[in-house]
């Protein structure tokens, strides 16, 4: 499951505000804020975390096994 820290980092990398993530993921803004309030596993539904992660992945981000966020792969940038 995506961590609160990863959500914050991914939003910063993409320069998205909470409203933009809401529009792209269909997850309520309050849920996103609650998820971002922790560094580790957020207290949100698994499907909500999945929708958030999918929105970031559609924007080209990847997530490492740890707590990091990776930008697009080199071949995706071209």
VMD Tcl script that builds the backbone (N, CA, C; Angstrom):
set m [mol new atoms 234]
animate dup $m
set s [atomselect $m all]
$s set {name element resname resid chain x y z} {
  {N N UNK 1 A 0.852 -1.181 0.000}
  {CA C UNK 1 A 0.000 0.000 0.000}
  {C C UNK 1 A 0.891 1.235 0.000}
  {N N UNK 2 A 0.498 2.225 -0.769}
  {CA C UNK 2 A 1.218 3.483 -0.832}
  {C C UNK 2 A 1.189 4.151 0.548}
  {N N UNK 3 A 2.298 4.753 0.939}
  {CA C UNK 3 A 2.379 5.395 2.260}
  {C C UNK 3 A 1.986 6.865 2.161}
  {N N UNK 4 A 1.697 7.437 3.305}
  {CA C UNK 4 A 1.391 8.862 3.344}
  {C C UNK 4 A 2.561 9.698 2.836}
  {N N UNK 5 A 3.754 9.286 3.200}
  {CA C UNK 5 A 4.945 10.000 2.734}
  {C C UNK 5 A 5.062 9.943 1.208}
  {N N UNK 6 A 4.800 8.785 0.622}
  {CA C UNK 6 A 4.863 8.644 -0.833}
  {C C UNK 6 A 3.824 9.529 -1.518}
  {N N UNK 7 A 2.647 9.640 -0.937}
  {CA C UNK 7 A 1.617 10.498 -1.516}
  {C C UNK 7 A 2.086 11.947 -1.505}
  {N N UNK 8 A 2.616 12.396 -0.378}
  {CA C UNK 8 A 3.130 13.776 -0.297}
  {C C UNK 8 A 4.247 14.009 -1.307}
  {N N UNK 9 A 5.187 13.067 -1.376}
  {CA C UNK 9 A 6.323 13.210 -2.289}
  {C C UNK 9 A 5.870 13.205 -3.745}
  {N N UNK 10 A 4.956 12.318 -4.087}
  {CA C UNK 10 A 4.479 12.230 -5.465}
  {C C UNK 10 A 3.744 13.511 -5.859}
  {N N UNK 11 A 2.920 14.028 -4.975}
  {CA C UNK 11 A 2.213 15.280 -5.276}
  {C C UNK 11 A 3.211 16.412 -5.498}
  {N N UNK 12 A 4.246 16.455 -4.667}
  {CA C UNK 12 A 5.265 17.503 -4.808}
  {C C UNK 12 A 6.017 17.363 -6.134}
  {N N UNK 13 A 6.368 16.132 -6.504}
  {CA C UNK 13 A 7.082 15.910 -7.759}
  {C C UNK 13 A 6.267 16.367 -8.961}
  {N N UNK 14 A 4.965 16.130 -8.907}
  {CA C UNK 14 A 4.092 16.484 -10.019}
  {C C UNK 14 A 3.544 17.908 -9.920}
  {N N UNK 15 A 3.816 18.549 -8.769}
  {CA C UNK 15 A 3.295 19.895 -8.504}
  {C C UNK 15 A 1.761 19.916 -8.525}
  {N N UNK 16 A 1.181 18.841 -7.972}
  {CA C UNK 16 A -0.268 18.735 -7.877}
  {C C UNK 16 A -0.711 19.209 -6.503}
  {N N UNK 17 A -1.814 19.930 -6.451}
  {CA C UNK 17 A -2.423 20.212 -5.160}
  {C C UNK 17 A -3.408 19.073 -4.851}
  {N N UNK 18 A -3.999 19.137 -3.672}
  {CA C UNK 18 A -4.915 18.070 -3.259}
  {C C UNK 18 A -6.111 17.984 -4.214}
  {N N UNK 19 A -6.583 19.135 -4.683}
  {CA C UNK 19 A -7.729 19.143 -5.594}
  {C C UNK 19 A -7.411 18.418 -6.908}
  {N N UNK 20 A -6.193 18.589 -7.390}
  {CA C UNK 20 A -5.803 17.908 -8.628}
  {C C UNK 20 A -5.757 16.401 -8.425}
  {N N UNK 21 A -5.167 15.966 -7.300}
  {CA C UNK 21 A -5.131 14.531 -7.023}
  {C C UNK 21 A -6.544 13.988 -6.873}
  {N N UNK 22 A -7.414 14.738 -6.242}
  {CA C UNK 22 A -8.817 14.328 -6.110}
  {C C UNK 22 A -9.443 14.116 -7.489}
  {N N UNK 23 A -9.243 15.077 -8.399}
  {CA C UNK 23 A -9.820 14.977 -9.741}
  {C C UNK 23 A -9.276 13.782 -10.508}
  {N N UNK 24 A -8.000 13.498 -10.328}
  {CA C UNK 24 A -7.371 12.424 -11.098}
  {C C UNK 24 A -7.584 11.041 -10.498}
  {N N UNK 25 A -7.930 10.985 -9.203}
  {CA C UNK 25 A -8.086 9.694 -8.535}
  {C C UNK 25 A -9.521 9.395 -8.110}
  {N N UNK 26 A -10.365 10.413 -8.054}
  {CA C UNK 26 A -11.740 10.301 -7.546}
  {C C UNK 26 A -11.798 9.987 -6.059}
  {N N UNK 27 A -10.701 10.224 -5.357}
  {CA C UNK 27 A -10.668 10.024 -3.905}
  {C C UNK 27 A -10.945 11.373 -3.252}
  {N N UNK 28 A -11.812 11.374 -2.250}
  {CA C UNK 28 A -12.207 12.585 -1.558}
  {C C UNK 28 A -10.986 13.345 -1.014}
  {N N UNK 29 A -11.018 14.669 -1.090}
  {CA C UNK 29 A -9.909 15.491 -0.616}
  {C C UNK 29 A -9.609 15.256 0.865}
  {N N UNK 30 A -10.635 15.055 1.668}
  {CA C UNK 30 A -10.425 14.796 3.087}
  {C C UNK 30 A -9.678 13.491 3.327}
  {N N UNK 31 A -9.975 12.488 2.519}
  {CA C UNK 31 A -9.284 11.196 2.619}
  {C C UNK 31 A -7.814 11.376 2.243}
  {N N UNK 32 A -7.556 12.145 1.196}
  {CA C UNK 32 A -6.169 12.394 0.774}
  {C C UNK 32 A -5.402 13.106 1.883}
  {N N UNK 33 A -5.999 14.133 2.461}
  {CA C UNK 33 A -5.329 14.866 3.549}
  {C C UNK 33 A -5.055 13.954 4.743}
  {N N UNK 34 A -6.029 13.125 5.079}
  {CA C UNK 34 A -5.847 12.192 6.198}
  {C C UNK 34 A -4.710 11.222 5.905}
  {N N UNK 35 A -4.641 10.743 4.678}
  {CA C UNK 35 A -3.578 9.809 4.297}
  {C C UNK 35 A -2.212 10.464 4.399}
  {N N UNK 36 A -2.127 11.726 4.036}
  {CA C UNK 36 A -0.852 12.434 4.049}
  {C C UNK 36 A -0.389 12.821 5.448}
  {N N UNK 37 A -1.257 12.706 6.433}
  {CA C UNK 37 A -0.892 13.093 7.799}
  {C C UNK 37 A 0.024 12.104 8.494}
  {N N UNK 38 A 0.283 10.969 7.877}
  {CA C UNK 38 A 1.184 9.967 8.459}
  {C C UNK 38 A 2.300 9.678 7.464}
  {N N UNK 39 A 3.432 9.242 7.976}
  {CA C UNK 39 A 4.523 8.849 7.081}
  {C C UNK 39 A 4.320 7.436 6.560}
  {N N UNK 40 A 3.778 6.572 7.400}
  {CA C UNK 40 A 3.636 5.167 7.049}
  {C C UNK 40 A 2.299 4.865 6.391}
  {N N UNK 41 A 1.761 3.695 6.722}
  {CA C UNK 41 A 0.510 3.225 6.137}
  {C C UNK 41 A -0.651 4.102 6.600}
  {N N UNK 42 A -1.349 4.723 5.665}
  {CA C UNK 42 A -2.460 5.596 6.051}
  {C C UNK 42 A -3.695 4.791 6.436}
  {N N UNK 43 A -4.538 5.411 7.248}
  {CA C UNK 43 A -5.775 4.739 7.675}
  {C C UNK 43 A -6.887 5.074 6.675}
  {N N UNK 44 A -6.713 4.555 5.454}
  {CA C UNK 44 A -7.716 4.714 4.413}
  {C C UNK 44 A -7.993 3.331 3.834}
  {N N UNK 45 A -9.056 3.236 3.072}
  {CA C UNK 45 A -9.418 1.955 2.474}
  {C C UNK 45 A -8.378 1.557 1.427}
  {N N UNK 46 A -8.160 0.272 1.291}
  {CA C UNK 46 A -7.179 -0.235 0.337}
  {C C UNK 46 A -7.503 0.214 -1.090}
  {N N UNK 47 A -8.776 0.204 -1.456}
  {CA C UNK 47 A -9.131 0.616 -2.819}
  {C C UNK 47 A -8.838 2.101 -3.030}
  {N N UNK 48 A -8.971 2.926 -1.980}
  {CA C UNK 48 A -8.654 4.348 -2.104}
  {C C UNK 48 A -7.157 4.549 -2.332}
  {N N UNK 49 A -6.354 3.808 -1.598}
  {CA C UNK 49 A -4.903 3.876 -1.790}
  {C C UNK 49 A -4.544 3.445 -3.203}
  {N N UNK 50 A -5.220 2.423 -3.700}
  {CA C UNK 50 A -4.977 1.954 -5.057}
  {C C UNK 50 A -5.334 2.998 -6.103}
  {N N UNK 51 A -6.456 3.691 -5.908}
  {CA C UNK 51 A -6.849 4.740 -6.850}
  {C C UNK 51 A -5.839 5.877 -6.868}
  {N N UNK 52 A -5.338 6.239 -5.688}
  {CA C UNK 52 A -4.327 7.299 -5.601}
  {C C UNK 52 A -3.058 6.869 -6.323}
  {N N UNK 53 A -2.597 5.657 -6.032}
  {CA C UNK 53 A -1.379 5.164 -6.670}
  {C C UNK 53 A -1.544 5.079 -8.182}
  {N N UNK 54 A -2.683 4.615 -8.649}
  {CA C UNK 54 A -2.934 4.513 -10.086}
  {C C UNK 54 A -2.903 5.882 -10.755}
  {N N UNK 55 A -3.430 6.902 -10.085}
  {CA C UNK 55 A -3.406 8.258 -10.651}
  {C C UNK 55 A -1.967 8.720 -10.839}
  {N N UNK 56 A -1.127 8.447 -9.847}
  {CA C UNK 56 A 0.281 8.832 -9.961}
  {C C UNK 56 A 0.984 8.026 -11.054}
  {N N UNK 57 A 0.681 6.759 -11.144}
  {CA C UNK 57 A 1.314 5.910 -12.158}
  {C C UNK 57 A 0.892 6.321 -13.566}
  {N N UNK 58 A -0.360 6.725 -13.735}
  {CA C UNK 58 A -0.803 7.234 -15.042}
  {C C UNK 58 A -0.054 8.505 -15.414}
  {N N UNK 59 A 0.395 9.256 -14.407}
  {CA C UNK 59 A 1.161 10.488 -14.647}
  {C C UNK 59 A 2.639 10.186 -14.859}
  {N N UNK 60 A 3.029 8.909 -14.771}
  {CA C UNK 60 A 4.399 8.514 -15.078}
  {C C UNK 60 A 5.286 8.203 -13.897}
  {N N UNK 61 A 4.771 8.291 -12.673}
  {CA C UNK 61 A 5.598 7.978 -11.515}
  {C C UNK 61 A 5.593 6.484 -11.236}
  {N N UNK 62 A 6.645 6.043 -10.582}
  {CA C UNK 62 A 6.752 4.655 -10.138}
  {C C UNK 62 A 7.085 4.675 -8.655}
  {N N UNK 63 A 6.788 3.594 -7.984}
  {CA C UNK 63 A 7.006 3.509 -6.550}
  {C C UNK 63 A 7.951 2.373 -6.238}
  {N N UNK 64 A 8.984 2.678 -5.439}
  {CA C UNK 64 A 9.947 1.668 -5.042}
  {C C UNK 64 A 9.380 0.772 -3.960}
  {N N UNK 65 A 10.105 -0.282 -3.662}
  {CA C UNK 65 A 9.641 -1.215 -2.627}
  {C C UNK 65 A 9.653 -0.572 -1.252}
  {N N UNK 66 A 10.564 0.346 -1.045}
  {CA C UNK 66 A 10.644 1.035 0.241}
  {C C UNK 66 A 9.634 2.169 0.296}
  {N N UNK 67 A 10.116 3.306 0.709}
  {CA C UNK 67 A 9.205 4.434 0.869}
  {C C UNK 67 A 9.392 5.496 -0.194}
  {N N UNK 68 A 10.155 5.200 -1.241}
  {CA C UNK 68 A 10.471 6.218 -2.224}
  {C C UNK 68 A 9.494 6.329 -3.379}
  {N N UNK 69 A 9.637 7.439 -4.074}
  {CA C UNK 69 A 8.885 7.686 -5.293}
  {C C UNK 69 A 9.908 7.892 -6.390}
  {N N UNK 70 A 9.725 7.202 -7.495}
  {CA C UNK 70 A 10.647 7.301 -8.609}
  {C C UNK 70 A 9.968 8.034 -9.745}
  {N N UNK 71 A 10.719 8.858 -10.422}
  {CA C UNK 71 A 10.190 9.555 -11.587}
  {C C UNK 71 A 9.988 8.572 -12.720}
  {N N UNK 72 A 9.603 9.071 -13.869}
  {CA C UNK 72 A 9.390 8.190 -15.006}
  {C C UNK 72 A 10.691 7.512 -15.431}
  {N N UNK 73 A 10.567 6.326 -15.980}
  {CA C UNK 73 A 11.729 5.627 -16.510}
  {C C UNK 73 A 12.276 6.429 -17.684}
  {N N UNK 74 A 13.532 6.308 -17.949}
  {CA C UNK 74 A 14.187 7.079 -19.013}
  {C C UNK 74 A 13.476 6.921 -20.362}
  {N N UNK 75 A 13.077 5.703 -20.697}
  {CA C UNK 75 A 12.442 5.501 -21.993}
  {C C UNK 75 A 11.042 6.098 -22.051}
  {N N UNK 76 A 10.429 6.369 -20.901}
  {CA C UNK 76 A 9.123 6.990 -20.865}
  {C C UNK 76 A 9.199 8.503 -21.048}
  {N N UNK 77 A 10.390 9.085 -20.803}
  {CA C UNK 77 A 10.551 10.529 -20.916}
  {C C UNK 77 A 10.670 10.969 -22.361}
  {N N UNK 78 A 11.128 10.092 -23.209}
  {CA C UNK 78 A 11.379 10.475 -24.611}
  {C C UNK 78 A 10.108 10.634 -25.394}
}
mol reanalyze $m
mol bondsrecalc $m
mol representation Tube
mol addrep $m
